[in-house]
Amino acid sequence: MTFEEYRKHDALGLADLVRNKEITAAELVEVAITRAESVNPTINAIIHPLYDMAREMAKSAGPDSPFAGVPFLVKDLGLEIAGTPRVSGCRGYRNYVSQEDSYITRRYRQAGLSFLGKTNTPEFGLTPYTEPQHFGPTRNPWNIGHTAGGSSGGSAAAVAAGITPLATASDGGGSIRIPASCCGLFGLKPSRGRISQGPQQGEGWSGAVMEHCVSRSVRDSAALLDATQGSAPGDPFVIQPPEKPYLEVIGEDPGKLRIGFSTAHTLGQEVDAECILAIEKTARLLESLGHQVELAPLPYRREDLTETFLTMVCGEAAADIEILSEHLGRAARPGDVERATWAMVMLGRSFSAKDYAFRRRKWNDIARRLGAFHQQYDLLLTPTVSKAPFRIGALQPDAAEKRLLRLVTSLNLEGVLKARVGPLAEKIFSYIPYTALGNITGQPSMSVPLHWTNDGLPVGVMFTAPAGREDMLFRLAAQLEKARPWMGKVPEV
């Protein structure tokens, strides 16, 4: 099989070839390895190759398993694969080796996937771009000078470049949907509790984090969720299982949906013309497919991000440092992490238990607001992000901000940091004014690749459904994929 032939198929298509004995799983792995060795030096998506593991897994993958030995990549954050590194983008974890599989990793094995490697991520998954100091930036295959998004940027870049047809991604504030948008892929964040994060974790970021994947096709995402959904003993969240397999659902008519859309920015800032154009084109497409689409007030507020979400993220960063200290066998120091991360840790430590609990209670206000929205509309349509993929480094602290970070982290000036955190936070949240709210509410949300700029950069659009309604999203996504196919759009890298 040539790479060109390999790339024409999604994961289920490749699995069918294996089942029909047109190719072996071992041959698929070799094609993927050859592609990885060719393109990864350019895009820096894979940071821990696991080629020998993939070869062994391909030998034992049953042809009747859903994915029959198809090559697969795992994000280097959260998920554990026994006997492999898990660095989380952090130099302090450079010697960490996982001792056991995560529950979801075991389900990947049962589904017949072959682990080709682990993909790049920002330190602790804290930024919507993938530029960790420890491993260097991941580059977008559509234009290597631009971001692949984050925090699942390594996975998205690898899939867009054709190394594997799908890869794991996790989403605590948009980290499946953001890189899916940047790389021209389909990315769905499941409902809270849909997939177990055990046994190493119970609830990532107070329940904001969910695992799933980025993929080139809707059906691959549906089939992988069928293979991995469901709770495990000790899970803090248990959700009602789907009525039927998602792979079955995508063949069904979504019916006439009521869809409210908005291009307003949560922080009151500008949204790029390309992102607005993507929504306008999508609205017209939806109407042509028989859906009711109308402009609706954005149910998000500025303080949802700048106060409620930020408090949680900084608190979790501080907790990450405590876990790192346990691994190191000593108190973690500023030199163990990036300076910007340490600043977030300082901020997290400055919050009281009262501050954290108060902001956590505000999650209910946001969820009730969205609940009221869905009394009128089946889905909320917004841009996934507020701008097309930006140049690498554009959201990094500038020279003045770096001086400030050096000052406050060196002298432990929490008061100065608190006074200046607003502008620093808004620089990040200006790019992601929509995605994090679905994490707070636990709703399923998807980015669909329906627009490319004149410069050839992908721009996704985002649909958010009521909690537990992945089925609604999958039906619509399949309809949109059929109406505006994107599988044939591939970067030339």
N, C-alpha and C positions, 0 to 999 in steps of 0.2 A: 504494500500500500504506500502510495506517495503521500506527502503532507497535504497536497491539494485535495486528494480524495478523502483523507482523514478529516479535514476541516469542513467538508460538505455535510458531515453528520453531527447531530447532537449526541448526547450520551446514550439515550435509548436506541438511537439509530445504530450506533456502534455496537451496542449490546446485541441487537438483532443480527448483525453480521456475524458475531461470535456464535450465537445460537444456531445460525444457519450454516456454520462451518465455512463461511467465506473468508474468515481470517481468525487467528487465535488471539486470545487476550494478551499473550506474551508479545505478539507482533505489534499490537496496539501500544503497549508500553514502550517498545523500542522506538516507534514513530514519535511518541510524546517526548522521550528522552532526547532524541535527535533534535526535535524542535526546541526543547528547552535549552540545550547546549548552544543552539544557533542564536536564539533571540534573547535569552536571559542576560547575557553580558550587556545588552543595550538597555533593557527595561528594568532590570534588578527587581524582579518579582519574587523569585524563589531564593530564600536565604539558607535553607537547610535541605539540600537534595537527599532523597531517600530512594535512590534508583534501585538498589539491591532489594530493599523491602518491597518495592512495587513489583519487581520481577518475581519474587517469591509469592506475593499475594495473587498475582496473575495466574500462577500455576495451580493454585488451589481454589480459585473462584469458580463456583458452580455455574454452568451455563443457564440454569433455571433461576438464578438470582436476578433481581431486577436490572442490575448494571453489569453483570457477567464479566468482571475484570477490567472495566473501563478505567483509564487513568484519572486520577483525582488529586487535588491539592487541598491542604488543610492550613488555615490561617494560624500563625504562630502566636496565638493569644487565647487564653482560656482553656481550649480543648487540649486534652492530654493524650498522647500516643506513647504507650509504654516503651521505654528504651530510647527515646528520641529527645533532643533538646526542646525546651520551651522557654524562650528568652523574653518574649513580650516586648521586644524593641528596647530592652533595658540592659545596659552593661553589667548591672549588678546581678543579673541572672545568667551571665555567660557560661557558668558551669552547671546550670540546672539540667537535670535529666528526669523525665517523667517516670514514675515508678509503676503506674497503672493507667489503663485506658479510662477515658470518660465514658459514661453510659452511651452518649451519642456516637462516640468513636466505635464502640462495639456494634452499634446498629449500622454504621457505615460498612464495617467488615461483613456483617450478615447480608448487606445489600449487594455485596460482590465488588465493591470499589477497590482499586489498587492505589495505595498512597505513594504518590510520586515525589512529594516534598512538602515543605512548610513555607508559607508565604509571608512577605514583609508586612509590618504593621508599625504605626507610630508607638512611642513608648506608652505602655498601658492602654493603648487605644484612645488616647486623650484628645487627638486632633482630627479634623475632617480632611486631612491630607496626610500622605505617607512619606515622611522625611525624617526618620529617626537618625540621630547622630551615629548610633552604633553600627547601622547597616547601610546608611545612605538612602537617598530618595528613590522611590519607585517612579518610573516614567510612563506616561500614557502612550500606548501603542499608536494612537491616532495622531499624536504629535509629541515626540519625546521631550520637548521643552516644557510640556505642560503636565499638570498634576493628574494622577489617576484617581484622586479622591482618597478618602480614608473613613474609618480606619482600616477597611478591608481592601486597601489599594493594591496590595500585592496579588491577592486573589483575582481581583477584577482585571488587572493588567494582564495576568497570565491567561485568563480565559479569553479576553479580547484578542490577544496575540495568537491564540490557537494552540496553546500548550496542552490544555485539557478543556473539555467542553463545559465543565462546571467545577466550582471550588467552594469550600466553606467560607462563610462570612458571618460576622456577628454584628449586632446593631443595638447600641445603647443610647444613641442620639442621632442615628441616621446612617450608621456605618455599613449597612448593606446597600441602602438606597443611594447614598451619595456616590460611592464608586461605580455603582451600576449606571447612574446618570452620566458620570464622566467618561465611562468606557463603552457606552452603547450596548448595555446588557439589561436583562430582566433581573430585578432584585425584589424579593418579597420578604418583609419582616413579619413573622407570624405573631399571633396573639400571645399575650403573657400566659405562660404555662403550657403552651402547645408542645414544646420540646423540653425534656429534662436537661438540666445543666449539672446534674450530679455525677459522681459523688463528691467531687472536689468543691463544687459550689452549690449553693441553694438558690440564691437570688442575686444575680449580678446587678450592681448599682440599684439596690432596693427594688428589683423587679423590672427595671428599665431594659435590661439586656436580654435579647433573644438570639439564638443561633439559627442559621439556615444557610443559604448559598447565593451566589451570583451564577447566572447561567445564560446560555445563548437562546434557549427556547423555554417557553412557558411549561411545556409538558415535562421537561427535565426537573424543573422546580417542583412541580406537582408530585412527580414520582418520588423525588427525594423526601419530600415532606410526608408522603405516605409511609416511607420506610423508616422515618425517624420520629414521627409524632407519638405522643403518649407519655404518661408520667412514669416515674420510677419510685421505689420505696424511699420515703423521707422527703419527697419534694414539698416545698412550701406552697406551691400553686398547682392545682389540678383543675383542668378545664374539660368540659364535655367533649368527647371525641366526635369527629365528623360523622355525619349520617352515612356517607359513602366515600369511597376513595377519591382523592382529589384528581387522580388521573382519569377517573370516570366523569367527574364534574366538568372538566374542561371541554367535553364534547357536547355539553348542554347549552341551550339558548339562555342567555342571561335575562331575557325578558326586557321590558321597558323600565329602565332605572331612572330614578330622580337624582340628578347630580348637581350639587351646588359647587360653583368654582369661584376662586379668588386669586388675584395676582397682587393683592396688597401685601406689603412687607410687615412682618410682626413688629419690627423695631421702627417702622415708619420711614425706612430708607428706600433707595431706588432699587428696582428689580431690572436687570438687563433686558434690553429689547428682545434678545433672542429667546429668553425664557418666557416672556410675555407672548411672543409669536408662537412658541411651542404650545402654550395653553390655548390660544385662539384657534390654531389649526386642529388641536385635539377636540375642542368644543364643537367645531364644525363637523368633524368626523363622527363624533358621538351622535350628533343630531341626525346625520345621514344614516346612522345605524338604528335610528328609532328611539333614542333616549331623550329624556327631557332634561335640558341643560340650562341653567340660569345663574346669573351672577348672585353671589350670596355674601353676607358679611363674614369676614374672617373671624372664626371663633377663638383665635389666639390673641394673647395680650403681651405687651412688652415684658412685664414683670414675670411672666411664665418662664422666660429664658434667663433674664438678667438677675433674677433673685431666686426663684424656686429651683430651676434646673441647675444653675451655677452652684448653689449651695450644696446640692447633692454631689455634683461632679468633684468639687474640691474636697468634700468630706471623704469621698471614695478614694481620691488620690492620696489623702493622708492615711487611709486604711491600707492602701497598697504598700505604703512605706513600712507599716507595721508588719505586714506579711513578708516583705523583702527582708526586714530585720531578722525575722525568724529563720529565713533561709540562710542568711549570712552568719548567724550565730553572734551577732553584735548589732548595735544600733546603726541603722543605715545613715549614711552621711551624704551631704550635697554632691560629692564627687561620684556617688553611685548612680546618679540619675542626671538627666538634663536639667539645666538651670531653670528653664520655664516650668518643668515638672515640679522642681523643688519650690518654686514660687506658689504653685497651686497647693502644694502640701502645706506650706506655711499658712496660706489662707484657710485651708481646711482645718488646721489646728487652732486657728483663731476663733472659729465658730464654737459656740457653746452647744451642749446637748439640747438646750431649749431652742436655739436657732435652727438646728437640724430638724428637730421634731416639729417645730412650727411650720417650716417650709415643706416638710413631708406631708403635713395635713392639707396643704394647699393643693396637693395632687388631686384630692377629691373635688375641689372647686373646678379644676380644669376638666376632669372626667365628666362632671355633671353638665358643664357647658357643652361638651361634645355630645353628651347624651341627648341634650335638648336639640342640638343641630340635627342629629340623626332621626329625630321625630319628624323632621320635615324632608330630609334628604337621605337617600340610601348611601351616597358616597360624597366625600369631599375631594375636589380636584384642585391642586395647587402645583406650581413648579416644584420640582424636587429640591433644587437649590436656587439661589438668586442670581447666579451668573454661570456662563459657560466655563469649561475648565480653564483655570488661570495658570500663569507661568509658575514653575516650581520656585519656591521661595517667597512668593508674593504675600503669603499670610504669616511668614516668620516674623519675629520681632525685628523692627528696624534698628538702626544704630542707637537712637536715643532710648528706645525701649530696652535694648540689650544693656545699656549702661545702667538703666533703672533696675533691671533684674539683677545685675551684678551687685549693685549697691545694697538692695534690700535683702538678697540672699546671703551676702557676705556678712552684713552687720545685723541680720535678723530683725529688720525694721518692718514689723507687721503693720504698724500704723500707716507707714508710707505706702505699703503695698495695698492696704484696704482703700486708701484714698485714690489710688490710681488704677484699681482693678476694673472699674467701669469701662474706660476706653479700650483696655486690652481685651476684655471680654466681648465688647461689641464688635471689635475687629473680626473675631471668629464668628460670632452669631450673625453678623451681617450677611455671611455667606450661607448659613444654614438656619434661616428663620422659620422653617416649617417642620423639619424632620423630627426634632426631639419631642414634640408634643405627643406623637403617637407612642413614644416610649413611656412617657409619663402615664398616659391613659391605658396602656397595654393593648391598644387596638392594632389589628393587622393593617399593613400599609405597603404599597408597592410602587416602585419606579419602573416606568415603561419607556423603552427607547423609541420615541416617535418623531424626533427632530434632530437634524444635523445643521450646523451653521454653514455659511458659505465657505468658511475656512476648513470645513470637514471635521469639526469637533462635535461630539454627541451632546445632546441636551435632553434629559429625561423629564417626564411629567409624573406626578405622584397622585395616587388615589388612596384614600384612607376609608376603611369600612368600620362598622360597629364591631366591638369585641366578639371574637368567635366566628366571624364571617369571612374567613379565607375563601370559602366556596364562591362567594359573590365576586371577589377579586379575581379568582382564577377563571371563572366564566367570562368575565369582561376582558381579561388579558388575552385569552385565547381568541376572542372575537376580534380584538384590535390587531393581534398578530396576523390573523388571516386577512384582515382588511389592508394592513400596511406592513407586510413582511419585512423583518429586519435581519434575518439569518444570513442573507446574502451580502449584507454590508459588513465588510471586514477591512481593518487597517492594512497598510502595505508594509509595515515594519518587518 
